[in-house]
Structures are given as structure tokens and as C-alpha cells.
Amino acid sequence: MDALQSRSRGGGAGAGAAGASEPAALPPTGLTHECGVFGCVAAGDWPTQMDVAQVVCLGLIALQHRGQESAGIVTSKGTGGHNFNVCKGMGLISNIFNNEAMEKLKGNLGIGHTRYSTAAASEVINCQPFVVHTAYGPLSLAHNGELVNAKELRAQVYDRGVGLSTHSDSELITQTLCLDPPGGLGGRPDWPGRIKHLMALTPMAYSLLIMDNDRVYGVRDPYGNRPLCLGKVVPEGVQGLGRESDADAWVISSESCSFQSIGARFVREVLPGEIVELSKDGVKTLDTVGRADGGLPSFCIFEFVYFSRPDTIYEGQTVYSVRKESGRMLWRESPVEADIVSSVPESGTAAAHGFARESGLPFTEVLCKNRYVGRTFIQPNTRLRKLGVAMKFGALAEEVAGKRLVLIDDSIVRGNTIGPIIKLLRDAGAKEVHIRIASPPLKFPCYMGINIPTREELVANKLEPADLAAHVGADSLAYLSVDGLVQAVRHGAKSKKEDSGYCTACLTGEYPVKLNW
């Protein structure tokens, strides 16, 4: 919960060093953000009666938790014109896309993007989707993730005589697609071939939406590190997914939670390495690119722990059910005598319910959240973060007075916010406060999307659990083990064990591929 966000050069600068384990930390000015992508292609005859721009906008709103700094939508009529309709801006989605903007975004297909960044990255130039004009017409790209070999790829682009206007991975990907390989058939480029070439050049981490004139390509890196899934908008009255022809539109998104808000049905996840094509005729798989090492996928396990919305589906199970199972595992590993169980809302609530059910202790709300105060990691220094906690929560004194309390949260990063929360509860009369964290201690930087820039900032590298408990004023503190977290993720998974794998680099220091920035 405290000070964890996602990082990507998909909208900003970054630098690093080659190495098989941990590269040098990013400079403080490196841009940090998390992204969500959403696309829609109307099915059947065009022009469509569906408001594609509105569908994309509503899809992005459902992904707003993945980014609150800027957003953009690009649409196409699909008729071979030389321009796309574009609207991008800073701020929340609901403030960017007013009626006037939506009128200018009429089209039969479109893609959108939302991102979070620190104040240093608050520049319109970094807003996505990116649009470039090629010899074959415009091309637009939206990207979630971070390239592990951006330095190599950037050098290749420079060697071809192409300049880059930003340090963005997304622009780098776009230019690479336009450069390699040359040629095409029938007056249009071989975009699938270019995409495969890109995937051969960079193994991870990315989920991409690429819009050509009349189709959208969805791409997930061979390791499946970033999420991507397919959905179907069916006519009213159609049960389930209906027949193949029962489609008003096809949609693609970072998370399946965005489908409910537009009346779409979840179809499936895009497989690691898969390239899918969405057109007015439907969805088809063009190819699947394998992993060079032949190993397992490496899906970011923190999508389950922290980033994704609870109603999102991965591997046939909701994120909520995984978090609840993490709470059950946490009780089995670290039981404690107490009177009540509660959570830091809302990040630890699902795990707290699991912990309470497994332990037999009652779950009670003890913190009241002010929903109109921003995330505490937005504040620029530790003192203001602590003040942010006081503004963000209030303690329910009647529920905690004289009680031995187990407080569940999803993670501890810097350790700056849990102490003030404990103080709030003690001031409200809590007899004991025991902290249980529904994920393992974060000890290593992530270079595939999560902003954990230096090991020195991570409190788990400074203090053992008992020392950290004393430091923050808790009676005890325990984390879920790495094995416990993986067991919780696998507990309800519908995928075969041999087809699933998870990136735990931030917990173990074992990075899935060589890093070369």
C-alpha cells in the first residue's frame, strides 16, 4: 500500500546498465508511471452505429486506477484516410474527454491509453497513444510496460538515421515498427511481420495496441509480463458470448474489469507471445512468438497483489479471490492471538477477509478512508507523505478501544505510512496492533514496470520484521512468504501449472531475462 506505483519509460526517460541480475538504479529524474490500454473495433458494416470513442472512454475510466496523470484516445474511420482523430491531455479521463472532444473522435475503431507519472513527467508530449505518419498512412500505438533492452534498440534506430523526440519506449517501439522490416504487399505494409521482428529484437516487457487504418493489433510479450485480454460486445438479449456472428464490437484491454462498464463479455486473455488482429470481421490469432530460453511465462505477480482491480480475471480467477487466499495463507504462516481483524482500506481488505475466515476472528472496519485525498506516494517528501496519511484515514474509536487488533495490508515499500496508521489506532484506544502483510518483503528494484528504483529505499533491506515492528510501533509484524504467495495465486488458477509462471524479481532478485538499458 505504501508508496508503490508502476514505472515505465512508455512515457518518459530512463537509463540503466547491462547485467544478468540488477542494473544500476535510475536517476531521480527518471519518469515513473503505470499504464492501461483499451481498444475497440466495431463489427459488421461500417459506418457503425456504435459510438466507438465512447466505448473506449468508458473502458479507460474503468482502468483509471492504472494511471491518473494523462490519457488519450485515437480513432479511425477505417476508410483509408491520411489522418486519425486524436485527443490527448493531462489529468483525469473525465476531465479530458468532454462532449466537444468526443464529437471529434467519431470513428469505427479506436485505441486509448491512461498513465500515471510523477510531476516531473507531466508533459503532453509523453501522452499516448503515439501517432506517426508512414508511407502507408498513419499508425498509432499504445504501450504498457518497459523494454529491458531499450539501450540496444535505441542505438539501432539511431543507426538507421532516425531521431527520437522523447526518451519514451513507446516512441522507440513505434519507430522500430516503421523501420523494420521494409516492404509490404498490395500497397500496405506487413505489420504482423514487423511486429514479429520487433518481438525478436526485445523480449519484454510490453503489452501493445497498434492501430492501422482498419484494424487493431494486440501484442503481448513472449513472457506475458504485462496483462492483456479480449472481450466481445454482444447485442442486447444475447446470453453469454453467443455465436461468433453475435458481436456488435470486439474490445481489448489491460484488464477484464473494463468490459463490464460497456456491457462486454470477457472472452479470454491474450497468450504470452500472441499477436491478435481485431477487425470488423472478428478476432483472429496471427502468430505466437515463443520464448528464446524455452522457459515458463513470467507474469508480474504484483498484478495480483496490488495493481489490478479486484474484479479483474487472470488465469480463470478473480484478483479478489487470490488476495483472499493470500490472507488465508498469511494466517497459516503467521497466526497471532487477537480479538479482531481489519485492513488498511481498500488495499488489504480482501486479504483481511481471508485471514479472518481462516482464523475464525471477526472482521471489523477500524479505519475510515477519505476518498478525496490522492495516493500518498504523490507527495514529494516523507514529511508530507505522513501528513497525507493523517488526511487520508480516520480511526473508528468505538471499534478498536481496548481491542487486540490484526491489521492487514497488501505491501510495505518504504515503511513511511504504516507507522502513522498504527499511531492513529493507538490514539483511538487499540490495546495491541499486529501487522500482517499479504505479500513478501520487497527487496529488489523492478525494471519491467514497478517503480522500486533503489534497494536503499526499501525498508525490508534495512530492518528485519521484528525491528520494523518496533520502528513503526507495532506489537508484531510478519510477511507472507514467496512460496505462500505463489500457492495463493495457483490455488484457484484454471491454467495448467506447466503453462504458468510468475515474475517475482522484486521479491527474490531473480530477473526473467538479461537487462540491458
Salt bridges, closest charged atoms under 4 A:
GLU22 OE1 - ARG455 NH1 3.90
ASP51 OD2 - LYS106 NZ 3.55
GLU100 OE2 - LYS104 NZ 3.72
GLU146 OE2 - ARG7 NH1 3.00
GLU146 OE2 - ARG9 NH1 3.00
ASP169 OD1 - ARG9 NE 2.92
ASP180 OD1 - ARG160 NH1 2.48
ASP212 OD2 - ARG188 NH2 2.48
ASP214 OD1 - ARG188 NH2 3.59
ASP214 OD1 - ARG215 NE 2.93
ASP246 OD1 - ARG243 NH2 3.12
GLU255 OE2 - HIS65 NE2 2.79
GLU255 OE2 - ARG66 NH1 2.77
GLU269 OE1 - ARG220 NH1 3.90
GLU274 OE2 - ARG268 NH2 2.79
GLU277 OE2 - ARG215 NH1 3.18
GLU277 OE1 - LYS284 NZ 3.83
ASP287 OD2 - LYS196 NZ 2.75
GLU303 OE2 - ARG66 NH2 2.98
GLU303 OE2 - ARG226 NH2 2.82
ASP311 OD2 - ARG309 NH2 2.79
GLU315 OE1 - ARG490 NH1 3.98
GLU325 OE1 - ARG328 NH1 3.04
GLU325 OE2 - ARG332 NH1 3.66
GLU325 OE1 - HIS491 NE2 3.73
GLU337 OE1 - ARG404 NH1 3.85
ASP339 OD1 - ARG404 NH2 3.05
GLU346 OE1 - LYS369 NZ 3.24
GLU346 OE2 - ARG371 NH1 2.31
GLU358 OE2 - ARG332 NE 3.13
ASP427 OD2 - LYS423 NZ 2.95
GLU432 OE1 - HIS434 NE2 2.73
GLU457 OE1 - ARG414 NE 2.93
ASP475 OD2 - ARG426 NH2 2.69
